[in-house]
Amino acid sequence: MIFKIGVDVGGTFTDFLLMDNEGNSDIFKVLSSPEDPSIAVMNGLNQMAGTKGISLRSFLGKIEIIVHGTTVTTNAVLTGNVSKTGLLTTKGFRDALQMRRGIREELYNNKYLQPAPIVPRHLRLPVLERTDYAGNLITKMDENEVIKAIELFKEQGIEAVAVCFMHSYANNIHERKAEEIVQKMMPDVYLSVSSSVLPQIRFYDRVSTTVLNAAVGPILKGYLSKLTIRLSENGFSGIFLIMQSNGGVTTPEAVTKLAASTLLSGPAAAPIAGIAYADLHGQKSFITVDMGGTSFDAALVKDAQPIVTMDGKVDRMALALPMMEINTIGAGGGSIAWIDEGGLLRMGPKSAGAKPGPVCYGLGGKEPSCSDANLILGYLSSDFFAGGKMKLDKKAAEAAIKNMVAKPLKMNLIEAAYGMYHIMNVNMASAIREISVQRGFDPRDFLLVCGGGAGPIHAAMIALELEISKILIPKESSIFCAAGMLLSDLKHDFVKSFHTPFFYESIQKQLFFSLITDLESKGEKILSNEHIPKEKRRFQFFLDLRYIGQYHEVSVPVGIDDIKALRVEKMGDSFHAEHNRLYGYDLKKEKTVMELVNIRMTAIGTTDKPAFRKEKFAGTDASPALKGKRQVFLPSKMDFAFIDIYDGDKMGYGNKVKGPAIIEQKNTTLFVPSVFEIECDQYGSFMMTIIKDKALTHS
């Protein structure tokens, strides 16, 4: 038997999806090991080998591919535990990293402070050199200043060096020379050069992205090196791929050079998984949500195309590499309840994480969390958490909520627990509004695809907040992102800045077509190096366009035939339509001149996807899976009621259940309110739908 494995390292749990070549799948979850994430990965692999009754070495020898998503770089930036980094930049622009765009992010907050730059001023060293916007050399680089700067870096124990000069996207000769000098004088340092990382206009975006890449580079390199050695020593000789923020995968060698491309590594797999699961139900437009132990991630997919942004932020710092547009908030099963200065109950973003975890885990946690509230309200079972592998301490959870929430707010225990649950739901619904309503989409027009171990408990109540009528809970929802990793293609993004008025007569055609050819050549080369067959390579092109006088551009997908035939009017129409959708107007009738800013290309290597195994029809009667009844809090009644509890792992294709009910699986729990009914599909997933004859009210 040959296996494929998807691994998602989260803040609380590390998730695994094990699939064989017949389409059978198994789910595994282990507590994460923040001090060394590779420990949790190896623990999970050991657990899998044990269930197969073979040694780890024998098991790893049967694995064809491992696709791995990691939060190592994300956590490094969020906690400030990044590598000590130095910056070489053009004289006169030393403070651009700290000045940012010169715009106050919160206009009406007079206490607003800019985040501290990753590189302090004494390690941002200016170099005399200058190139203009067209790539003409104005001032030759002073190599002695580069040498002096590197000597200082060596004295300061610098682990990573970022190089970012003005207009290097147009001519990178000075950056390349500086790179040579750094490599010669500091051969072991991690080097991040802007013309390789992000060769496009906008200096702050470029310098911020280059610095972020440098700051997390040694951390990712060290982690992947440690993990690959452990895998190799234990007998793994298959393909090892890493998930990127753009929703694609790549090799450890490639991602190590562009470490910042993993800053949204794990969550980026959710939209990819959503496309596969929603397609089984004929759905192309949906919203994915993934609620784990630490965070809640929401993404919107329209017409089977995830929304990709080039204007991302990580801890308020600009990251201009292509990345899935995912809204992440601190809302997970471990989100801690606290009371603010105004006496209001808040949930998160602080999380109990894997250690010590929620109070009910009995691992030393003292602060009440979302999972503690869910246990008090009956949504979780003390005896069946993680399939019975972990017993939950209900008394400890009650005491924590009473002392730290109920008493200060003068509530009883149940009011406090429900308040925690409700605030979590409202916070998550607000996160979905940000990626739907604020982008001109009505969430009621979308299917909600729910993932994460904690998500199915909250999914129905989130849907009611947003008036969404259908919720798909995949069979592998508890390890949703790990599943998405096995469904991802290899992806590499390239960009060339080419600033010109966008009408046929004005474009320098020879230069335009040479840039297109250059992008295609780079794509062909990197996919060829990854042994992707010619017939499995494809290229997607995008043009960053804007109206003359605008600051921000809109990235528009365009066909390669339209590009090579230079069908300017057709491509312009696509821009007008997208501008109208985003901003509610366009200037097509006014015949306002457009201008091109960047040409982008995504090189895609199509991978072989695991098959979904179909189940035989088991009838509509779900009673064989009925486990019994227990008291569960129903928001519609604001009281407890005895409701049916089903074993979700025993439910089969066609089984239907009307709410209120609880469906328990080994790795997640589904809460079905009274206005919903749920049906198991032929792939083992659940479709929850609002019952038409019942009012759309919270229940």
C-alpha positions as CSV (number, residue, x, y, z in Angstrom):
1,M,0.0,0.0,0.0
2,I,1.3,3.5,-1.0
3,F,0.4,6.5,1.1
4,K,0.2,10.3,0.8
5,I,0.3,12.6,3.8
6,G,-0.9,16.2,4.3
7,V,0.5,17.9,7.5
8,D,-0.7,21.2,9.0
9,V,1.3,22.5,11.9
10,G,-1.0,24.7,14.0
11,G,-0.7,26.7,17.2
12,T,-2.5,24.1,19.2
13,F,-2.7,20.9,17.2
14,T,-0.7,19.4,14.3
15,D,-3.1,17.8,11.9
16,F,-2.5,14.9,9.5
17,L,-4.5,13.4,6.6
18,L,-3.3,9.9,5.6
19,M,-4.6,8.7,2.2
20,D,-3.8,5.5,0.4
21,N,-3.9,4.8,-3.3
22,E,-7.5,3.5,-3.1
23,G,-8.9,6.7,-1.7
24,N,-9.2,5.6,1.9
25,S,-8.3,8.3,4.4
26,D,-7.5,8.5,8.1
27,I,-7.3,11.5,10.3
28,F,-4.7,12.1,13.0
29,K,-4.2,15.0,15.4
30,V,-1.4,15.5,18.0
31,L,-0.7,18.4,20.3
32,S,1.8,20.8,18.6
33,S,5.3,21.3,20.1
34,P,5.9,25.1,19.8
35,E,9.5,24.7,21.0
36,D,10.3,22.4,18.0
37,P,7.4,21.8,15.6
38,S,9.3,18.8,14.0
39,I,8.7,16.9,17.2
40,A,4.9,17.0,16.8
41,V,5.3,16.0,13.1
42,M,7.4,12.9,14.0
43,N,5.0,12.1,16.9
44,G,2.1,12.0,14.4
45,L,4.0,9.9,11.9
46,N,4.9,7.4,14.8
47,Q,1.2,7.3,15.7
48,M,0.2,6.5,12.1
49,A,2.8,3.7,11.9
50,G,1.4,2.3,15.1
51,T,-2.1,2.1,13.7
52,K,-0.8,0.2,10.7
53,G,1.1,-2.2,12.9
54,I,4.5,-1.5,11.4
55,S,7.7,0.3,12.4
56,L,8.2,4.0,11.6
57,R,11.0,3.1,9.1
58,S,8.8,0.6,7.3
59,F,5.9,3.1,7.2
60,L,8.0,6.0,5.9
61,G,9.3,3.8,3.2
62,K,5.7,3.4,1.9
63,I,5.0,7.1,1.7
64,E,5.0,8.6,-1.8
65,I,4.6,12.2,-0.9
66,I,4.4,14.5,2.2
67,V,2.9,18.0,1.8
68,H,3.6,20.2,4.7
69,G,2.2,23.5,5.9
70,T,3.9,25.4,8.7
71,T,3.3,28.4,11.0
72,V,7.0,28.6,11.9
73,T,7.6,31.8,10.0
74,T,4.2,33.3,11.0
75,N,4.8,32.7,14.7
76,A,8.3,34.1,14.4
77,V,7.0,37.5,13.1
78,L,4.0,37.6,15.5
79,T,6.1,36.9,18.5
80,G,9.0,39.1,17.4
81,N,11.4,36.1,17.6
82,V,12.9,36.7,14.2
83,S,16.6,36.4,13.1
84,K,18.9,39.3,13.7
85,T,18.8,41.1,10.4
86,G,20.8,43.9,8.7
87,L,19.7,46.0,5.8
88,L,21.7,47.6,3.0
89,T,19.8,50.3,1.2
90,T,20.3,53.4,-1.0
91,K,21.7,56.4,0.8
92,G,18.9,58.8,1.7
93,F,16.3,56.0,2.1
94,R,17.6,54.4,5.3
95,D,14.4,55.3,7.2
96,A,11.8,54.2,4.6
97,L,11.3,50.9,6.5
98,Q,10.2,52.9,9.6
99,M,8.4,55.7,7.8
100,R,6.3,53.1,5.9
101,R,3.9,54.8,3.5
102,G,3.7,57.9,5.6
103,I,0.0,57.3,6.2
104,R,-1.6,56.9,9.6
105,E,-3.4,53.5,9.4
106,E,-6.0,54.6,12.0
107,L,-6.9,58.2,11.2
108,Y,-9.0,59.0,14.3
109,N,-6.9,57.1,16.9
110,N,-4.6,59.8,18.4
111,K,-2.9,57.0,20.5
112,Y,-1.9,55.1,17.4
113,L,1.7,54.0,17.2
114,Q,3.5,52.6,14.2
115,P,4.9,49.1,14.7
116,A,8.6,48.9,15.4
117,P,10.5,48.0,12.3
118,I,12.1,44.5,12.2
119,V,15.5,46.1,11.5
120,P,16.5,48.8,14.0
121,R,18.1,52.0,12.6
122,H,21.7,51.2,13.6
123,L,21.5,48.0,11.4
124,R,19.9,49.8,8.4
125,L,23.0,51.0,6.6
126,P,23.0,53.4,3.7
127,V,25.1,52.8,0.5
128,L,26.0,55.5,-2.0
129,E,24.4,54.4,-5.3
130,R,21.6,55.5,-7.5
131,T,19.6,54.2,-10.5
132,D,16.6,56.0,-12.0
133,Y,13.2,54.6,-12.7
134,A,14.2,53.6,-16.3
135,G,17.2,51.6,-15.1
136,N,19.9,54.2,-16.0
137,L,22.8,54.4,-13.6
138,I,23.0,57.8,-12.0
139,T,25.6,57.2,-9.3
140,K,28.0,54.2,-9.3
141,M,27.9,52.1,-6.1
142,D,30.6,52.8,-3.5
143,E,31.8,49.2,-2.8
144,N,33.8,50.4,0.2
145,E,30.6,51.4,2.0
146,V,29.2,47.9,1.4
147,I,32.4,46.4,2.8
148,K,32.2,48.7,5.9
149,A,28.6,47.8,6.5
150,I,29.3,44.1,6.3
151,E,32.1,44.5,8.8
152,L,29.6,46.1,11.2
153,F,27.1,43.3,10.5
154,K,29.8,40.7,11.4
155,E,30.6,42.6,14.7
156,Q,26.8,42.7,15.5
157,G,26.3,38.9,14.9
158,I,23.9,39.4,12.0
159,E,22.2,36.2,10.9
160,A,20.4,37.6,7.8
161,V,21.1,40.4,5.4
162,A,18.5,42.2,3.2
163,V,19.6,44.2,0.2
164,C,17.2,46.7,-1.3
165,F,18.2,49.6,-3.6
166,M,16.1,52.2,-5.3
167,H,14.7,51.1,-8.8
168,S,16.6,47.8,-8.7
169,Y,13.6,46.2,-10.5
170,A,14.6,48.2,-13.5
171,N,18.4,47.5,-13.2
172,N,19.7,45.2,-10.5
173,I,23.5,45.5,-11.3
174,H,24.2,47.3,-8.0
175,E,22.2,44.7,-6.0
176,R,24.0,41.9,-7.7
177,K,27.4,43.4,-6.9
178,A,26.4,43.9,-3.3
179,E,25.2,40.3,-3.2
180,E,28.6,39.1,-4.4
181,I,30.4,41.1,-1.7
182,V,28.1,39.8,1.1
183,Q,28.5,36.2,-0.1
184,K,32.3,36.5,-0.1
185,M,32.6,38.2,3.3
186,M,29.7,36.4,5.1
187,P,29.3,33.0,3.3
188,D,27.0,31.5,6.0
189,V,24.6,34.5,6.3
190,Y,21.0,34.2,4.9
191,L,20.8,36.7,2.0
192,S,17.6,38.3,0.7
193,V,17.9,40.5,-2.4
194,S,14.9,42.6,-3.5
195,S,15.4,42.1,-7.3
196,S,15.1,38.3,-6.6
197,V,12.4,38.5,-4.0
198,L,10.1,41.2,-5.5
199,P,11.3,43.0,-8.7
200,Q,8.5,45.5,-8.8
201,I,7.8,49.2,-8.2
202,R,6.9,50.7,-4.8
203,F,10.0,51.0,-2.6
204,Y,8.3,50.5,0.8
205,D,6.5,47.3,-0.2
206,R,9.7,46.0,-1.7
207,V,12.0,46.8,1.2
208,S,9.4,45.5,3.8
209,T,8.9,42.2,1.9
210,T,12.7,41.8,1.4
211,V,13.3,42.4,5.1
212,L,10.6,40.0,6.2
213,N,12.0,37.4,3.9
214,A,15.5,37.8,5.5
215,A,14.2,37.9,9.0
216,V,12.4,34.5,8.8
217,G,14.7,32.9,6.3
218,P,17.2,31.3,8.8
219,I,14.3,30.1,11.0
220,L,12.6,28.3,8.1
221,K,15.8,27.0,6.8
222,G,16.8,25.6,10.2
223,Y,13.4,24.0,10.7
224,L,13.2,22.4,7.3
225,S,16.7,21.1,7.5
226,K,16.0,19.5,10.9
227,L,12.8,18.0,9.7
228,T,14.2,16.6,6.4
229,I,17.1,15.1,8.2
230,R,14.8,13.4,10.7
231,L,12.6,12.1,7.9
232,S,15.6,10.8,5.9
233,E,17.2,9.1,9.0
234,N,13.9,7.2,9.6
235,G,13.6,5.9,6.0
236,F,11.6,8.5,4.1
237,S,12.8,8.8,0.4
238,G,9.6,10.2,-1.2
239,I,8.6,13.7,-2.4
240,F,8.6,16.4,0.3
241,L,6.7,19.6,-0.6
242,I,5.9,22.8,1.3
243,M,2.7,24.8,1.2
244,Q,3.0,28.5,0.2
245,S,0.8,31.5,0.9
246,N,-0.3,31.6,-2.7
247,G,-2.2,28.3,-2.4
248,G,0.5,26.3,-4.2
249,V,3.2,23.9,-3.1
250,T,6.9,23.9,-3.9
251,T,10.2,22.2,-2.9
252,P,12.0,22.9,0.4
253,E,15.0,24.2,-1.6
254,A,12.8,26.7,-3.5
255,V,10.9,27.9,-0.4
256,T,14.0,28.3,1.7
257,K,15.1,31.0,-0.8
258,L,11.7,32.7,-0.5
259,A,10.9,32.1,3.1
260,A,8.3,34.9,3.3
261,S,6.1,32.9,0.8
262,T,5.2,30.7,3.8
263,L,3.9,33.4,6.0
264,L,0.3,32.3,5.4
265,S,1.3,28.7,4.6
266,G,-1.3,26.7,6.6
267,P,-4.5,28.7,6.0
268,A,-3.8,29.0,2.3
269,A,-4.7,25.3,1.9
270,A,-8.3,25.9,3.1
271,P,-9.7,27.5,-0.2
272,I,-8.0,24.7,-2.2
273,A,-9.7,22.1,-0.1
274,G,-12.9,24.0,-0.4
275,I,-12.8,24.0,-4.2
276,A,-12.5,20.2,-4.2
277,Y,-15.3,19.5,-1.7
278,A,-17.7,22.1,-3.0
279,D,-17.3,20.9,-6.5
280,L,-18.6,17.5,-5.4
281,H,-21.9,19.3,-4.8
282,G,-21.8,21.4,-7.9
283,Q,-20.9,24.6,-6.0
284,K,-18.3,27.0,-7.4
285,S,-18.7,30.0,-5.1
286,F,-18.3,29.6,-1.3
287,I,-16.8,30.9,1.8
288,T,-14.3,28.7,3.7
289,V,-13.8,29.0,7.4
290,D,-11.3,27.1,9.5
291,M,-11.5,27.3,13.3
292,G,-8.7,25.6,15.1
293,G,-7.4,25.9,18.6
294,T,-5.8,29.3,18.2
295,S,-7.2,31.1,15.2
296,F,-10.1,31.5,12.8
297,D,-9.4,31.8,9.1
298,A,-12.0,32.9,6.5
299,A,-11.6,33.1,2.7
300,L,-13.9,33.7,-0.2
301,V,-13.8,31.7,-3.5
302,K,-15.8,33.0,-6.5
303,D,-16.3,30.8,-9.5
304,A,-13.8,28.3,-8.2
305,Q,-11.1,31.0,-8.1
306,P,-9.6,32.0,-4.7
307,I,-9.0,35.7,-4.3
308,V,-5.3,36.5,-4.3
309,T,-3.9,39.7,-3.1
310,M,-0.5,41.5,-3.5
311,D,-1.2,43.9,-0.7
312,G,-0.9,41.6,2.3
313,K,0.2,42.4,5.8
314,V,1.7,40.3,8.5
315,D,1.6,41.9,12.0
316,R,0.9,45.3,10.2
317,M,4.0,45.0,8.0
318,A,3.7,45.0,4.3
319,L,4.1,41.7,2.4
320,A,3.7,42.2,-1.3
321,L,4.1,38.6,-2.4
322,P,1.0,37.0,-3.9
323,M,-1.0,35.4,-1.1
324,M,-4.5,34.1,-0.6
325,E,-6.8,36.8,0.8
326,I,-7.5,35.2,4.1
327,N,-8.9,37.1,7.1
328,T,-7.3,35.6,10.3
329,I,-8.5,36.6,13.7
330,G,-7.6,35.2,17.2
331,A,-10.7,33.0,17.6
332,G,-10.2,29.3,18.3
333,G,-11.1,26.7,20.8
334,G,-8.3,28.0,23.1
335,S,-9.4,31.7,22.9
336,I,-9.3,33.1,26.4
337,A,-12.1,35.1,28.0
338,W,-11.2,38.4,29.6
339,I,-12.9,41.6,30.8
340,D,-11.8,44.9,29.3
341,E,-11.5,48.3,31.1
342,G,-15.1,49.1,30.3
343,G,-16.3,45.9,32.0
344,L,-17.2,44.1,28.7
345,L,-16.6,40.5,28.1
346,R,-14.0,39.8,25.3
347,M,-12.8,36.6,23.7
348,G,-9.2,36.2,22.4
349,P,-7.0,37.0,20.6
350,K,-4.8,35.4,23.3
351,S,-5.0,31.7,23.3
352,A,-4.3,28.9,25.7
353,G,-2.6,27.1,22.8
354,A,-1.3,23.6,23.1
355,K,0.5,24.2,26.4
356,P,-1.1,24.7,28.9
357,G,-4.3,24.5,26.8
358,P,-7.9,25.2,28.0
359,V,-8.6,24.6,31.7
360,C,-10.7,21.5,30.9
361,Y,-7.7,19.8,29.3
362,G,-6.2,19.4,32.8
363,L,-2.7,20.3,31.5
364,G,-2.2,23.3,33.8
365,G,-4.4,25.9,32.1
366,K,-5.9,28.5,34.5
367,E,-7.8,30.9,32.2
368,P,-11.3,30.1,30.9
369,S,-11.5,29.5,27.1
370,C,-14.0,28.9,24.3
371,S,-13.6,25.1,24.7
372,D,-14.4,25.4,28.4
373,A,-17.6,27.2,27.6
374,N,-18.5,24.6,25.0
375,L,-18.1,21.9,27.5
376,I,-20.3,23.7,30.1
377,L,-23.0,24.2,27.4
378,G,-23.0,20.5,26.5
379,Y,-21.6,20.9,23.0
380,L,-18.5,18.9,24.0
381,S,-18.6,15.6,25.9
382,S,-16.3,15.0,28.9
383,D,-15.9,11.4,27.9
384,F,-15.6,11.6,24.1
385,F,-13.2,14.4,23.4
386,A,-10.7,13.3,20.7
387,G,-12.7,10.0,20.4
388,G,-12.3,9.4,24.1
389,K,-8.5,9.7,24.2
390,M,-8.7,12.8,26.4
391,K,-11.0,13.2,29.4
392,L,-12.2,16.7,30.0
393,D,-12.4,18.2,33.4
394,K,-15.8,19.9,33.6
395,K,-15.5,20.9,37.3
396,A,-12.3,22.8,36.6
397,A,-13.9,24.5,33.6
398,E,-16.9,25.5,35.7
399,A,-14.7,26.9,38.5
400,A,-12.6,29.0,36.1
401,I,-15.6,30.5,34.3
402,K,-17.3,31.2,37.6
403,N,-14.3,33.0,39.2
404,M,-13.0,34.9,36.2
405,V,-16.1,35.6,34.1
406,A,-19.4,35.0,36.0
407,K,-18.6,36.7,39.3
408,P,-17.0,39.9,37.9
409,L,-19.9,40.3,35.5
410,K,-22.5,39.3,38.1
411,M,-23.8,36.5,36.0
412,N,-24.6,32.9,36.7
413,L,-22.3,30.1,35.2
414,I,-24.6,29.4,32.2
415,E,-25.1,33.0,31.3
416,A,-21.3,33.5,31.3
417,A,-20.6,30.4,29.3
418,Y,-23.2,31.3,26.7
419,G,-21.9,34.9,26.6
420,M,-18.5,33.5,25.7
421,Y,-19.9,31.2,23.0
422,H,-22.1,34.0,21.5
423,I,-19.2,36.5,21.4
424,M,-17.1,33.9,19.6
425,N,-19.8,33.5,17.0
426,V,-20.2,37.2,16.4
427,N,-16.5,37.8,16.1
428,M,-16.2,35.1,13.5
429,A,-19.2,36.3,11.6
430,S,-17.6,39.8,11.5
431,A,-14.4,38.3,10.1
432,I,-16.5,36.8,7.2
433,R,-18.2,40.1,6.5
434,E,-14.7,41.7,6.0
435,I,-13.9,39.3,3.1
436,S,-17.4,39.3,1.6
437,V,-19.5,42.4,2.3
438,Q,-16.5,44.8,2.3
439,R,-15.5,43.4,-1.1
440,G,-19.0,43.7,-2.7
441,F,-20.2,40.2,-2.1
442,D,-23.4,39.1,-0.3
443,P,-22.5,36.2,2.0
444,R,-26.1,34.9,1.5
445,D,-25.2,34.0,-2.1
446,F,-22.4,31.6,-0.9
447,L,-22.2,28.1,0.5
448,L,-20.3,28.0,3.9
449,V,-17.6,25.3,3.9
450,C,-16.6,24.7,7.5
451,G,-13.3,23.2,8.6
452,G,-11.2,23.0,11.8
453,G,-11.7,20.9,14.9
454,A,-13.7,23.6,16.6
455,G,-15.6,24.9,13.6
456,P,-18.6,22.6,13.3
457,I,-19.8,23.5,16.8
458,H,-20.1,27.1,15.8
459,A,-20.8,26.8,12.1
460,A,-24.6,26.9,12.2
461,M,-24.7,29.9,14.6
462,I,-22.3,31.8,12.4
463,A,-24.4,31.0,9.3
464,L,-27.5,32.3,11.1
465,E,-25.7,35.5,11.9
466,L,-25.0,36.0,8.2
467,E,-28.3,34.4,6.9
468,I,-26.4,31.7,5.0
469,S,-28.7,28.8,4.3
470,K,-26.3,25.9,3.5
471,I,-23.2,24.6,5.3
472,L,-20.9,21.9,4.0
473,I,-18.9,20.1,6.7
474,P,-16.3,17.9,4.9
475,K,-15.5,14.5,6.2
476,E,-12.0,15.7,6.9
477,S,-13.1,19.0,8.4
478,S,-11.1,18.7,11.5
479,I,-7.9,18.6,9.4
480,F,-9.2,20.7,6.6
481,C,-6.0,22.4,5.7
482,A,-4.0,19.2,5.8
483,A,-6.5,17.8,3.2
484,G,-6.1,20.9,1.1
485,M,-2.3,20.4,0.9
486,L,-2.8,17.1,-0.9
487,L,-5.1,18.8,-3.4
488,S,-2.7,21.7,-4.3
489,D,-0.6,22.2,-7.4
490,L,3.0,23.4,-7.6
491,K,3.0,27.2,-8.0
492,H,5.6,29.9,-8.6
493,D,4.8,33.6,-9.0
494,F,6.8,36.0,-11.1
495,V,6.4,39.8,-11.7
496,K,7.9,42.4,-14.0
497,S,7.3,46.1,-13.6
498,F,6.4,47.7,-16.9
499,H,4.9,51.2,-16.5
500,T,3.2,52.5,-19.6
501,P,-0.1,54.1,-20.8
502,F,-2.2,51.2,-21.8
503,F,-3.4,51.8,-25.3
504,Y,-2.1,50.0,-28.4
505,E,-0.1,52.9,-29.9
506,S,1.8,53.8,-26.7
507,I,3.0,50.3,-25.7
508,Q,6.6,49.5,-26.6
509,K,5.7,46.2,-28.2
510,Q,9.1,44.7,-28.5
511,L,9.9,45.3,-24.8
512,F,6.4,44.1,-23.8
513,F,6.7,40.8,-25.7
514,S,10.3,40.2,-24.5
515,L,9.1,40.5,-20.9
516,I,6.3,38.0,-21.6
517,T,8.9,35.6,-23.1
518,D,11.2,36.1,-20.2
519,L,8.5,35.2,-17.7
520,E,7.5,32.1,-19.6
521,S,11.2,31.0,-19.8
522,K,11.6,31.4,-16.0
523,G,8.4,29.4,-15.5
524,E,9.4,26.6,-17.8
525,K,12.9,26.4,-16.2
526,I,11.6,26.1,-12.6
527,L,8.9,23.6,-13.4
528,S,11.4,21.6,-15.5
529,N,13.8,21.5,-12.5
530,E,10.9,20.1,-10.4
531,H,10.4,17.3,-13.0
532,I,6.9,18.5,-14.1
533,P,6.1,17.0,-17.5
534,K,5.4,19.5,-20.3
535,E,1.8,18.5,-20.6
536,K,1.2,19.3,-16.9
537,R,2.7,22.9,-17.0
538,R,0.4,25.9,-17.5
539,F,0.8,29.6,-17.1
540,Q,-1.6,32.2,-15.8
541,F,-1.1,35.9,-16.6
542,F,-2.3,39.0,-14.8
543,L,-1.9,42.7,-15.6
544,D,-1.9,45.3,-12.8
545,L,-3.9,48.2,-14.3
546,R,-5.2,51.6,-13.1
547,Y,-6.7,54.8,-14.3
548,I,-4.2,57.7,-14.9
549,G,-4.0,59.6,-11.6
550,Q,-4.8,56.6,-9.3
551,Y,-2.4,55.3,-6.8
552,H,-3.7,51.7,-6.4
553,E,-3.9,49.3,-9.3
554,V,-6.3,46.4,-9.9
555,S,-4.8,43.0,-10.9
556,V,-6.8,41.5,-13.8
557,P,-6.5,37.9,-15.1
558,V,-5.9,37.9,-18.9
559,G,-5.6,35.1,-21.4
560,I,-2.2,34.3,-23.0
561,D,-3.8,34.6,-26.4
562,D,-5.0,38.1,-25.6
563,I,-1.6,39.1,-24.4
564,K,0.3,37.7,-27.4
565,A,-2.2,39.3,-29.8
566,L,-2.1,42.5,-27.7
567,R,-5.9,42.8,-27.5
568,V,-5.8,46.0,-25.5
569,E,-9.5,46.8,-25.7
570,K,-10.6,43.3,-24.5
571,M,-8.1,43.3,-21.6
572,G,-9.2,46.9,-20.8
573,D,-12.8,45.8,-20.6
574,S,-11.8,43.2,-18.0
575,F,-10.2,45.9,-16.0
576,H,-13.3,48.2,-16.2
577,A,-15.5,45.4,-15.0
578,E,-13.3,44.4,-12.1
579,H,-12.9,48.1,-11.1
580,N,-16.7,48.4,-11.1
581,R,-17.2,45.3,-9.0
582,L,-14.6,46.5,-6.4
583,Y,-15.4,50.2,-6.2
584,G,-18.9,50.5,-7.7
585,Y,-17.9,52.6,-10.7
586,D,-15.7,52.6,-13.8
587,L,-14.5,55.2,-16.3
588,K,-15.0,53.3,-19.5
589,K,-17.5,55.8,-20.9
590,E,-15.3,58.7,-20.0
591,K,-12.5,57.0,-22.0
592,T,-10.1,57.8,-19.2
593,V,-6.6,56.5,-20.1
594,M,-5.5,53.4,-18.3
595,E,-1.9,52.6,-17.4
596,L,-0.1,49.3,-17.0
597,V,2.1,49.0,-13.9
598,N,3.1,45.3,-13.6
599,I,2.9,42.1,-15.6
600,R,2.5,39.0,-13.4
601,M,2.6,35.3,-14.2
602,T,1.9,32.2,-12.1
603,A,3.6,29.0,-13.3
604,I,1.6,26.0,-12.3
605,G,2.6,22.4,-12.3
606,T,-0.4,20.2,-12.0
607,T,-0.1,17.4,-9.5
608,D,-1.9,14.0,-9.2
609,K,-4.8,14.4,-6.8
610,P,-6.0,11.7,-4.4
611,A,-9.4,10.3,-5.3
612,F,-12.4,10.6,-3.0
613,R,-13.9,7.2,-2.2
614,K,-17.7,6.9,-2.6
615,E,-19.8,5.1,-0.1
616,K,-22.9,3.0,-0.7
617,F,-26.3,4.4,0.0
618,A,-27.2,3.5,3.6
619,G,-30.8,4.9,3.7
620,T,-32.2,8.0,5.3
621,D,-32.6,6.5,8.8
622,A,-29.7,7.5,11.1
623,S,-31.0,5.7,14.2
624,P,-28.3,3.0,14.0
625,A,-25.8,5.8,14.8
626,L,-27.8,7.1,17.8
627,K,-25.7,7.0,20.9
628,G,-28.3,8.5,23.4
629,K,-29.3,11.8,24.8
630,R,-27.7,14.5,26.9
631,Q,-28.5,18.0,28.1
632,V,-27.4,20.7,25.6
633,F,-27.9,24.4,25.7
634,L,-30.2,25.6,22.9
635,P,-29.8,29.4,22.2
636,S,-33.4,29.6,20.8
637,K,-34.8,28.6,24.2
638,M,-32.0,30.0,26.2
639,D,-32.2,26.8,28.2
640,F,-31.0,23.3,28.3
641,A,-32.8,20.4,26.7
642,F,-32.2,16.7,26.3
643,I,-31.3,16.2,22.6
644,D,-30.2,13.2,20.5
645,I,-26.5,12.5,20.2
646,Y,-25.2,10.6,17.1
647,D,-22.0,8.9,16.3
648,G,-20.9,10.7,13.2
649,D,-18.4,8.0,12.3
650,K,-21.2,5.4,12.1
651,M,-23.4,7.6,9.9
652,G,-23.6,6.7,6.2
653,Y,-24.5,8.0,2.8
654,G,-28.1,9.3,2.9
655,N,-28.5,9.4,6.6
656,K,-30.6,12.5,7.7
657,V,-31.0,14.1,11.1
658,K,-33.2,17.0,12.0
659,G,-32.1,19.5,14.7
660,P,-31.6,19.9,17.5
661,A,-28.9,17.3,17.6
662,I,-25.2,16.7,18.3
663,I,-23.1,14.6,15.9
664,E,-19.9,13.5,17.5
665,Q,-16.8,12.3,15.5
666,K,-13.4,11.4,16.8
667,N,-11.9,14.7,15.9
668,T,-14.8,17.1,15.9
669,T,-18.4,17.7,17.0
670,L,-21.3,19.1,15.0
671,F,-24.0,21.2,16.6
672,V,-27.3,21.1,14.6
673,P,-29.8,23.7,15.8
674,S,-33.5,23.1,15.5
675,V,-33.9,25.2,12.3
676,F,-31.4,22.9,10.5
677,E,-31.4,19.5,9.1
678,I,-28.2,17.6,8.1
679,E,-27.5,14.8,5.6
680,C,-24.5,12.7,5.0
681,D,-23.3,12.6,1.4
682,Q,-21.7,9.8,-0.6
683,Y,-18.2,11.0,0.4
684,G,-18.9,11.0,4.1
685,S,-19.3,14.7,4.4
686,F,-22.3,16.5,5.9
687,M,-24.5,19.1,4.3
688,M,-26.5,21.2,6.8
689,T,-29.5,23.1,5.4
690,I,-32.0,25.5,7.0
691,I,-35.4,23.9,7.1
692,K,-37.6,26.0,4.8
693,D,-40.7,25.9,6.9
694,K,-39.0,27.2,10.0
695,A,-38.2,30.9,10.6
696,L,-34.7,32.1,10.1
697,T,-34.1,32.8,13.8
698,H,-31.3,31.9,16.2
699,S,-31.9,28.5,17.6
